Amino acid sequence: MDNEEYYNYGYYDLNSTCPEGYYMYTLDTVGSWSFHVGAAMAYIIAIFNVLVVYMFIKTKNITPTTIIFIGLAFSDTLSALCLSLPLHYGIVMNYISQIDTPISKIRYEYCTFLIIAEGPLFFAIHDVSIFFTTMLGVIKSLAIQFPIWFKINVGKKLPVSISLIFLATNISLEMHPVLTFSFRSDVDGWCCNNEAYSTYFYEYSIVGQWVLPIIYLTAFITMIITTCFIVGKLTCCRSSISMVQISDAARQRFRRVSMIVVIITVVFITSEILDFVLIISPLLMFVFGLPDVFESKWYFEAFRYQRIILETGMGSLFFIYLTTSKELRDNLKGIVNM
């Protein structure tokens, strides 16, 4: 495989200024406007989600679903900040050279921070967002199908406990390959990386080839199944929903929250298509022998705008909550009038 096929993954032999066994680390910065827009969107998402958390805390009845909404707001905020701010900071502080080219070099003192923040750390936190979104569908489906069991057995601590375990496990999976990375400075102070870094991002580790793709595939299939189930129960099979004896107001709130879960899941799946293709590509290539998506020109063109697509999905949650919940709108008005 030619070296030029690696340029988007930090593997490009620009010259021989790097130490032996190392290669000049480069970034694809074509369309740099998207980095500035992404950073602005990350700040907006952070502000929106702080308001979301505050509004949910102010609600009268905090349920397991509400806890997941709050966790999703936190994970989306951290994901957006890790995805956009490190690269934007590097551009503003001139740590990155030759902006708007596919082979921009970066300064050695900055590269470790950028690579860990945008790579393993972002994916570890973002995977938690995927987990939260999957849990929303599962919990709401259980509440619809087994309302009495759900009310008795599923409390507020369960989502928190499972989420913390998942986060710790996921960080260990994503961060473990980082131990094999090695970065050195060339004679001019630019960042050079060893081949282990490039191999990780192109071919992935064993975890990347099998474990993470299977987890992602399972999560997305679960999202689709639970979304279809909830929609079916709330439309075609409304009379078959066996709910605990509750008031009409509580029943309407239950249906509204269920539809919020459906909308969030649909928006999430739509905004995650590129990431989903990226993660499961090794599995499709090694198991089914399909062509490598990294060699597709259309994918590289689309992937340049991945951060904007992802952050659009993250930022949309604020508006979904406001347009579907009068209680949250009232809480927001209270904040504005303070």
Phi, psi and chi 1 to 4 in degrees:
 res  aa     phi    psi   chi1   chi2   chi3   chi4
   1 MET       -  133.4 -178.2  172.9  -68.9      -
   2 ASP   -68.8  149.3  -64.3  -25.3      -      -
   3 ASN   -61.8  -31.0  -78.2  -12.6      -      -
   4 GLU   -65.2  -18.3   61.7 -176.0   11.0      -
   5 GLU   -72.5  -11.9  -67.8 -172.8   20.0      -
   6 TYR   -97.3   -1.5  -79.6   97.2      -      -
   7 TYR   -61.2  -27.0   72.1   81.9      -      -
   8 ASN   -78.8   -5.6  -80.7  -61.1      -      -
   9 TYR  -121.1   25.5  -57.9   94.1      -      -
  10 GLY    75.9   31.9      -      -      -      -
  11 TYR  -138.7   92.4 -173.2   88.8      -      -
  12 TYR  -152.4  119.6 -169.1   85.6      -      -
  13 ASP   -86.3   78.8 -166.9    7.5      -      -
  14 LEU   -63.4  -41.3  -73.5  174.8      -      -
  15 ASN  -162.1 -171.0   47.4   49.8      -      -
  16 SER  -102.1   24.0   58.4      -      -      -
  17 THR   -77.2  -16.0   60.1      -      -      -
  18 CYS   -79.8  154.7  -70.8      -      -      -
  19 PRO   -60.4  160.6  -22.4   32.7      -      -
  20 GLU   -60.7  133.9 -176.5  177.3   -4.1      -
  21 GLY    87.5    0.7      -      -      -      -
  22 TYR  -118.5  157.4  -74.0   75.2      -      -
  23 TYR  -131.4  148.7  -55.6   86.2      -      -
  24 MET   -62.5  125.2 -175.3   67.0   67.9      -
  25 TYR   -80.6  129.5  178.0   81.4      -      -
  26 THR  -133.4  160.0   62.9      -      -      -
  27 LEU  -123.0  150.8  -67.0  172.6      -      -
  28 ASP   -90.2  106.7  178.6    2.6      -      -
  29 THR  -110.9   20.1   58.1      -      -      -
  30 VAL   -63.3  136.0  173.7      -      -      -
  31 GLY    75.4   47.0      -      -      -      -
  32 SER   -62.9  -19.9   61.4      -      -      -
  33 TRP   -57.8  -31.4   63.7  -91.2      -      -
  34 SER   -67.3  -26.8   65.3      -      -      -
  35 PHE   -70.3  -39.5  -54.1  139.2      -      -
  36 HIS   -68.6  -42.4  -59.9  -68.2      -      -
  37 VAL   -63.8  -41.9  172.8      -      -      -
  38 GLY   -61.6  -40.2      -      -      -      -
  39 ALA   -65.5  -43.0      -      -      -      -
  40 ALA   -61.7  -41.9      -      -      -      -
  41 MET   -64.6  -35.8  -68.4  177.9   66.7      -
  42 ALA   -63.0  -42.1      -      -      -      -
  43 TYR   -64.0  -42.4  -73.7  119.8      -      -
  44 ILE   -63.9  -42.3  -66.1  171.5      -      -
  45 ILE   -60.9  -41.4  -70.6  168.4      -      -
  46 ALA   -61.2  -44.1      -      -      -      -
  47 ILE   -65.2  -46.9  -65.4  171.1      -      -
  48 PHE   -58.5  -45.1  -78.9  175.4      -      -
  49 ASN   -74.2  -27.9  -78.0  -22.8      -      -
  50 VAL   -62.2  -42.4  167.4      -      -      -
  51 LEU   -64.5  -39.6  -67.5  174.2      -      -
  52 VAL   -60.8  -47.5  165.5      -      -      -
  53 VAL   -60.9  -44.6  171.3      -      -      -
  54 TYR   -62.7  -42.0 -179.3   80.2      -      -
  55 MET   -65.7  -38.8  -71.3 -173.2  -63.6      -
  56 PHE   -69.9  -37.6  -85.3  122.5      -      -
  57 ILE   -63.1  -31.6  -68.2  175.3      -      -
  58 LYS   -79.8   -9.4  -66.6  -77.1  -72.2 -176.3
  59 THR   -66.8  153.7   54.4      -      -      -
  60 LYS   -73.4  -32.9  -61.5  175.7 -178.2  177.7
  61 ASN  -126.5   99.6 -177.3   24.1      -      -
  62 ILE   -87.0  119.1  -63.3 -179.1      -      -
  63 THR  -110.7  172.5   64.2      -      -      -
  64 PRO   -55.7  -36.2  -28.8   35.9      -      -
  65 THR   -64.8  -40.1  -56.2      -      -      -
  66 THR   -62.2  -40.3  -53.1      -      -      -
  67 ILE   -59.0  -41.8  -62.6  -66.1      -      -
  68 ILE   -68.5  -39.4  -61.5  177.9      -      -
  69 PHE   -55.8  -44.9  -76.7  151.0      -      -
  70 ILE   -65.1  -44.0  -66.5  172.9      -      -
  71 GLY   -62.3  -38.5      -      -      -      -
  72 LEU   -65.0  -37.8 -175.5   58.5      -      -
  73 ALA   -62.8  -43.2      -      -      -      -
  74 PHE   -64.7  -48.8  -86.4  117.1      -      -
  75 SER   -66.4  -37.6   59.2      -      -      -
  76 ASP   -64.7  -38.9  -84.0   -7.6      -      -
  77 THR   -63.6  -49.1  -60.9      -      -      -
  78 LEU   -64.8  -37.3  -66.4  176.5      -      -
  79 SER   -62.6  -46.0  -63.3      -      -      -
  80 ALA   -63.3  -41.0      -      -      -      -
  81 LEU   -66.3  -42.2  -65.4  175.9      -      -
  82 CYS   -68.2  -31.9  -71.6      -      -      -
  83 LEU   -73.9  -37.9  179.4   63.0      -      -
  84 SER  -113.7  -37.5  -67.7      -      -      -
  85 LEU   -68.6  -40.6  -65.7 -165.8      -      -
  86 PRO   -59.5  -44.4  -26.3   36.9      -      -
  87 LEU   -67.9  -41.7 -175.0   56.1      -      -
  88 HIS   -63.0  -40.2 -175.2 -103.8      -      -
  89 TYR   -61.0  -41.6  173.8   77.4      -      -
  90 GLY   -63.6  -38.0      -      -      -      -
  91 ILE   -68.1  -46.4  -66.6  174.6      -      -
  92 VAL   -64.0  -38.6  172.2      -      -      -
  93 MET   -91.0    9.1  -60.5  -59.1  -66.4      -
  94 ASN    62.0   32.5  -65.8  -39.1      -      -
  95 TYR   -82.8   -9.1  -73.9  125.3      -      -
  96 ILE  -120.0  132.0  -57.8  174.9      -      -
  97 SER  -100.4  162.9   70.6      -      -      -
  98 GLN    52.0   58.4  -57.4  170.0  -43.9      -
  99 ILE   -63.4  149.3  -57.6  -59.4      -      -
 100 ASP    70.9   32.6  -79.8  -44.3      -      -
 101 THR  -130.7  159.5   72.2      -      -      -
 102 PRO   -78.9   -3.9   26.4  -34.0      -      -
 103 ILE  -134.2   59.5   49.2  172.8      -      -
 104 SER   -81.8  128.3  -60.4      -      -      -
 105 LYS   -84.3  157.0  -63.0 -176.2  -68.6 -174.0
 106 ILE  -130.2  155.2   67.2  173.6      -      -
 107 ARG   -70.4  146.8  -57.4  -60.0  -61.2  177.1
 108 TYR   -62.7  -40.1  168.7   70.3      -      -
 109 GLU   -69.6  -10.4   62.6  -89.8   20.6      -
 110 TYR  -108.6  -19.7  164.1   72.6      -      -
 111 CYS   -68.3  -39.5   64.5      -      -      -
 112 THR   -62.5  -44.1  -57.9      -      -      -
 113 PHE   -58.7  -47.7  163.2   70.1      -      -
 114 LEU   -63.4  -46.6  172.0   68.4      -      -
 115 ILE   -66.5  -43.6  -70.4  163.1      -      -
 116 ILE   -70.0  -40.8  -67.8  179.3      -      -
 117 ALA   -67.2  -46.6      -      -      -      -
 118 GLU   -80.3  -22.7  -89.6 -154.7  -27.8      -
 119 GLY   -97.7 -102.4      -      -      -      -
 120 PRO   -57.0  -40.9  -24.9   34.6      -      -
 121 LEU   -67.0  -44.6 -172.7   57.9      -      -
 122 PHE   -60.6  -48.6  162.3   73.7      -      -
 123 PHE   -64.2  -37.3  -78.0  110.5      -      -
 124 ALA   -62.9  -45.1      -      -      -      -
 125 ILE   -72.4  -39.6  -62.3  172.1      -      -
 126 HIS   -67.0  -33.3 -175.1   59.3      -      -
 127 ASP   -61.5  -30.8  -71.3   -9.1      -      -
 128 VAL   -66.3  -37.2  176.3      -      -      -
 129 SER   -60.9  -40.7  -65.9      -      -      -
 130 ILE   -62.8  -42.0  -64.3  176.0      -      -
 131 PHE   -62.5  -45.0  173.1   72.8      -      -
 132 PHE   -60.6  -44.5  -81.3  135.6      -      -
 133 THR   -64.0  -39.7  -51.1      -      -      -
 134 THR   -64.2  -42.5  -53.9      -      -      -
 135 MET   -62.2  -35.5  -84.1 -170.6   67.7      -
 136 LEU   -56.7  -48.7  -78.1  174.0      -      -
 137 GLY   -65.0  -41.8      -      -      -      -
 138 VAL   -65.7  -47.7  171.5      -      -      -
 139 ILE   -64.1  -42.8  -76.1 -178.4      -      -
 140 LYS   -68.8  -34.9 -168.5   51.6   60.7  176.0
 141 SER   -65.3  -41.9  -62.8      -      -      -
 142 LEU   -63.7  -40.5  -69.8  173.6      -      -
 143 ALA   -64.7  -32.9      -      -      -      -
 144 ILE   -75.2  -44.4  -69.4  175.0      -      -
 145 GLN   -82.3  -36.5 -170.8   65.5   24.6      -
 146 PHE  -129.4   66.4  -50.9  105.6      -      -
 147 PRO   -60.9  -42.2   21.9  -33.0      -      -
 148 ILE   -67.6  -48.3  -61.4  175.8      -      -
 149 TRP   -58.9  -42.8  175.3   88.3      -      -
 150 PHE   -63.4  -43.4 -177.6   85.6      -      -
 151 LYS   -64.5  -34.1 -171.6  174.8 -178.7   66.2
 152 ILE   -82.4  -39.3  -64.6  173.2      -      -
 153 ASN  -103.2  -23.6  -65.9  -77.6      -      -
 154 VAL  -103.4  109.3  178.9      -      -      -
 155 GLY  -106.7 -173.1      -      -      -      -
 156 LYS   -73.6  -26.6  -60.1  172.7 -173.8  176.9
 157 LYS   -75.8  -26.1  -66.8 -177.8  179.5  179.5
 158 LEU   -60.8  -51.4 -179.1   62.6      -      -
 159 PRO   -59.7  -38.0  -22.1   33.3      -      -
 160 VAL   -65.5  -46.4  175.8      -      -      -
 161 SER   -62.8  -47.7  -58.1      -      -      -
 162 ILE   -62.9  -39.5  -63.2  177.6      -      -
 163 SER   -65.2  -41.8  -59.4      -      -      -
 164 LEU   -65.2  -40.2  -68.8  175.9      -      -
 165 ILE   -63.7  -43.5  -65.9  172.5      -      -
 166 PHE   -64.3  -41.7 -177.4   83.3      -      -
 167 LEU   -62.1  -45.7  175.7   61.0      -      -
 168 ALA   -62.8  -43.6      -      -      -      -
 169 THR   -63.2  -43.2  -56.3      -      -      -
 170 ASN   -68.7  -39.5 -151.7   49.4      -      -
 171 ILE   -62.6  -40.2  -72.4  177.9      -      -
 172 SER   -65.5  -38.3   64.8      -      -      -
 173 LEU   -67.2  -43.6  -70.4  175.5      -      -
 174 GLU   -76.3  -35.9  -66.5  -77.4    3.4      -
 175 MET   -86.2  -19.7  -64.3  -64.0  -73.6      -
 176 HIS   -57.0  -45.4  175.3   70.3      -      -
 177 PRO   -64.1  -19.2  -21.5   33.6      -      -
 178 VAL   -61.0  -27.6  176.6      -      -      -
 179 LEU   -63.2  -20.7  -60.4  176.5      -      -
 180 THR   -89.1   -9.8   65.9      -      -      -
 181 PHE   -76.1  147.0  -60.7  169.3      -      -
 182 SER  -143.3  131.5  177.4      -      -      -
 183 PHE  -123.9  138.7  -59.3   97.9      -      -
 184 ARG  -132.7  162.3  -60.4  -84.2  -64.5  -83.9
 185 SER   -97.1  141.0  173.2      -      -      -
 186 ASP   -83.7 -174.0   78.9  -24.3      -      -
 187 VAL   -66.6  -20.8  -66.6      -      -      -
 188 ASP  -103.1    5.9  -62.8  -41.8      -      -
 189 GLY    88.1   11.5      -      -      -      -
 190 TRP   -87.6  158.3  -61.5  107.6      -      -
 191 CYS   -83.1  132.3 -177.0      -      -      -
 192 CYS  -119.9  144.1  -57.2      -      -      -
 193 ASN  -125.3  154.8   60.9  -85.5      -      -
 194 ASN   -81.9  170.5   63.0  -14.6      -      -
 195 GLU   -67.2  -23.2 -169.4  171.0   -7.4      -
 196 ALA   -60.7  -36.0      -      -      -      -
 197 TYR   -65.2  -46.3  174.8   82.2      -      -
 198 SER   -65.6  -40.6  -53.6      -      -      -
 199 THR   -62.6  -37.3  -57.1      -      -      -
 200 TYR   -62.5  -44.7  167.9   72.3      -      -
 201 PHE   -80.3  -24.6  -89.6   90.0      -      -
 202 TYR   -93.0  -55.3 -176.4   76.5      -      -
 203 GLU   -94.1  -15.1  -62.9  177.3   -9.8      -
 204 TYR    67.5  167.5  -72.7   80.3      -      -
 205 SER   -86.7 -176.9   60.2      -      -      -
 206 ILE   -59.5  -39.3  -62.7  -61.2      -      -
 207 VAL   -61.3  -43.5  170.8      -      -      -
 208 GLY   -69.1  -31.6      -      -      -      -
 209 GLN   -76.9  -32.0  -71.9  179.2   -1.0      -
 210 TRP  -125.7  -54.1  -62.3  100.3      -      -
 211 VAL   -65.3  -56.7  178.4      -      -      -
 212 LEU   -64.1  -43.1  -68.7  178.7      -      -
 213 PRO   -59.3  -39.9  -27.6   36.2      -      -
 214 ILE   -66.7  -39.7  -69.4  173.6      -      -
 215 ILE   -62.8  -46.4  -68.8  175.1      -      -
 216 TYR   -61.9  -46.1  -90.3   61.6      -      -
 217 LEU   -61.9  -43.3 -168.8   60.0      -      -
 218 THR   -62.4  -42.7  -57.4      -      -      -
 219 ALA   -62.5  -45.4      -      -      -      -
 220 PHE   -69.2  -38.5  -87.6   71.8      -      -
 221 ILE   -64.1  -41.4  -68.8  174.5      -      -
 222 THR   -62.4  -42.7  -57.3      -      -      -
 223 MET   -58.8  -45.5  -70.9 -178.0 -157.4      -
 224 ILE   -65.0  -44.5  -66.8  171.7      -      -
 225 ILE   -64.5  -47.3  -68.3  174.2      -      -
 226 THR   -67.1  -35.5   54.4      -      -      -
 227 THR   -63.7  -46.7  -60.2      -      -      -
 228 CYS   -61.8  -39.7  -66.5      -      -      -
 229 PHE   -63.7  -46.8  174.9   81.3      -      -
 230 ILE   -64.2  -44.9  -65.5  170.3      -      -
 231 VAL   -60.6  -43.5  171.2      -      -      -
 232 GLY   -61.9  -43.1      -      -      -      -
 233 LYS   -67.4  -33.1  -77.0  -69.9 -172.0  178.5
 234 LEU   -86.4   -9.7  -64.5  179.7      -      -
 235 THR  -118.7  -79.0   54.7      -      -      -
 236 CYS   -68.0  -32.5  -56.4      -      -      -
 237 CYS  -117.5   35.9  -51.4      -      -      -
 238 ARG   -58.3  -37.5  -68.3 -177.0   64.9  174.1
 239 SER   -71.6  -16.1   59.4      -      -      -
 240 SER   -89.8   -2.7   65.5      -      -      -
 241 ILE   -74.1  117.4  -60.3  179.1      -      -
 242 SER   -97.2   98.0   56.1      -      -      -
 243 MET  -103.0  156.7  -58.8 -179.5   66.4      -
 244 VAL   -63.9  151.4 -179.2      -      -      -
 245 GLN   -63.1  105.4  -64.3  -61.0  -41.9      -
 246 ILE  -135.1  170.6   56.6  177.3      -      -
 247 SER   -73.0  164.7   64.8      -      -      -
 248 ASP   -63.2  -37.0  -70.0  -20.9      -      -
 249 ALA   -63.5  -43.4      -      -      -      -
 250 ALA   -66.8  -36.5      -      -      -      -
 251 ARG   -63.7  -43.0 -169.9 -177.1  -60.0  -89.4
 252 GLN   -65.7  -38.9  -70.1  176.8    3.6      -
 253 ARG   -63.6  -40.4 -176.7  179.1 -175.1  -83.1
 254 PHE   -60.4  -45.2  179.4   87.0      -      -
 255 ARG   -65.7  -39.8  -64.1 -176.3 -173.5  -80.0
 256 ARG   -64.9  -44.6 -175.6  176.8   64.2 -109.1
 257 VAL   -62.8  -38.0  172.3      -      -      -
 258 SER   -61.3  -41.0  -62.0      -      -      -
 259 MET   -69.8  -33.9  -72.4  -49.9  -58.4      -
 260 ILE   -60.5  -43.7  -68.2  175.3      -      -
 261 VAL   -59.3  -43.1  170.5      -      -      -
 262 VAL   -62.6  -47.3  169.1      -      -      -
 263 ILE   -62.8  -44.5  -64.0  170.8      -      -
 264 ILE   -60.0  -43.6  -71.9  174.6      -      -
 265 THR   -64.6  -43.0  -55.0      -      -      -
 266 VAL   -64.0  -45.6  171.1      -      -      -
 267 VAL   -62.3  -41.8  170.2      -      -      -
 268 PHE   -62.6  -48.3 -172.3   87.5      -      -
 269 ILE   -60.0  -43.1  -68.8  174.5      -      -
 270 THR   -61.6  -44.2  -56.6      -      -      -
 271 SER   -75.8  -14.2   64.1      -      -      -
 272 GLU  -101.0    5.6  -68.2  -73.6  -25.7      -
 273 ILE   -57.1  -48.3  -69.7  -61.6      -      -
 274 LEU   -63.6  -44.0  -74.2  178.7      -      -
 275 ASP   -62.5  -39.9 -113.9   16.5      -      -
 276 PHE   -62.3  -45.2  179.3   64.5      -      -
 277 VAL   -62.3  -40.2  173.3      -      -      -
 278 LEU   -61.1  -45.3  169.4   67.0      -      -
 279 ILE   -72.5  -42.5  -64.6  -61.7      -      -
 280 ILE   -86.4   -3.4   69.3  167.6      -      -
 281 SER   -56.2  -45.7  175.9      -      -      -
 282 PRO   -59.2  -38.9  -23.2   34.8      -      -
 283 LEU   -65.1  -45.1 -176.4   64.8      -      -
 284 LEU   -65.6  -34.1  -62.5  176.7      -      -
 285 MET   -73.8  -44.1 -176.4  172.1   60.3      -
 286 PHE   -81.2  -32.0  -73.0  106.3      -      -
 287 VAL   -88.3  -46.6  175.6      -      -      -
 288 PHE  -104.6   -4.5  -59.2  104.4      -      -
 289 GLY    70.4   23.5      -      -      -      -
 290 LEU   -74.4  157.7  -62.8  179.1      -      -
 291 PRO   -60.4  150.1  -21.0   32.1      -      -
 292 ASP   -72.7  122.8 -173.2   -2.5      -      -
 293 VAL   -65.2  -25.3   69.3      -      -      -
 294 PHE   -66.6  -20.5  -65.9  132.0      -      -
 295 GLU   -89.9    1.3  -63.1  179.4   -0.6      -
 296 SER   -86.3  126.4  -56.5      -      -      -
 297 LYS   -64.6  -38.1 -176.1  177.0  179.5  179.8
 298 TRP   -63.6  -33.8   68.8  -93.9      -      -
 299 TYR   -68.9  -41.8 -173.8   81.3      -      -
 300 PHE   -61.8  -41.3  -84.0  127.4      -      -
 301 GLU   -63.9  -43.4  -67.6  -61.8  -36.5      -
 302 ALA   -70.8  -35.5      -      -      -      -
 303 PHE   -67.7  -23.5 -163.7   72.9      -      -
 304 ARG   -60.5  -26.7  -71.5 -165.7  175.2  107.9
 305 TYR  -106.6   19.4  -51.9  103.1      -      -
 306 GLN   -60.4  -41.9  176.4 -149.4   25.8      -
 307 ARG   -63.5  -37.5   72.2 -172.2   65.3 -114.9
 308 ILE   -69.7  -39.3  -66.2  179.6      -      -
 309 ILE   -64.3  -46.4  -63.5  172.0      -      -
 310 LEU   -62.6  -45.7  -74.7  175.6      -      -
 311 GLU   -71.2  -26.7  -69.5  179.6   -7.1      -
 312 THR   -63.1  -42.2  -60.8      -      -      -
 313 GLY   -64.6  -41.1      -      -      -      -
 314 MET   -65.0  -42.4  -63.8  172.6 -173.2      -
 315 GLY   -72.9  -21.4      -      -      -      -
 316 SER   -70.9  -20.6   65.0      -      -      -
 317 LEU   -59.7  -39.7  -61.3 -176.8      -      -
 318 PHE   -57.2  -44.9  176.9   75.6      -      -
 319 PHE   -74.6  -31.1  -60.8   99.7      -      -
 320 ILE   -63.2  -46.2  -67.4  172.0      -      -
 321 TYR   -61.1  -45.0  -63.4  141.9      -      -
 322 LEU   -67.0  -39.8  -74.5 -174.2      -      -
 323 THR   -77.0  -15.7   54.8      -      -      -
 324 THR  -112.0   -5.6   54.0      -      -      -
 325 SER  -134.2  114.4  174.6      -      -      -
 326 LYS   -67.1  -35.8 -176.5  178.2 -177.3  -58.4
 327 GLU   -61.6  -42.2 -175.4  178.6    3.6      -
 328 LEU   -68.6  -36.1  -67.2 -178.1      -      -
 329 ARG   -62.9  -40.9  -70.5 -164.2  -62.9  -88.6
 330 ASP   -64.6  -39.7  -68.0  -21.6      -      -
 331 ASN   -64.3  -38.0  -71.9  -20.5      -      -
 332 LEU   -66.1  -41.2  180.0   60.7      -      -
 333 LYS   -61.4  -36.5  -69.9  178.3 -178.0  176.8
 334 GLY   -64.3  -36.9      -      -      -      -
 335 ILE   -67.2  -45.2  -63.1  172.7      -      -
 336 VAL   -63.7  -35.2  173.6      -      -      -
 337 ASN   -87.2    1.2  -65.4  -30.2      -      -
 338 MET   -68.0      -  -73.0  177.2   60.6      -
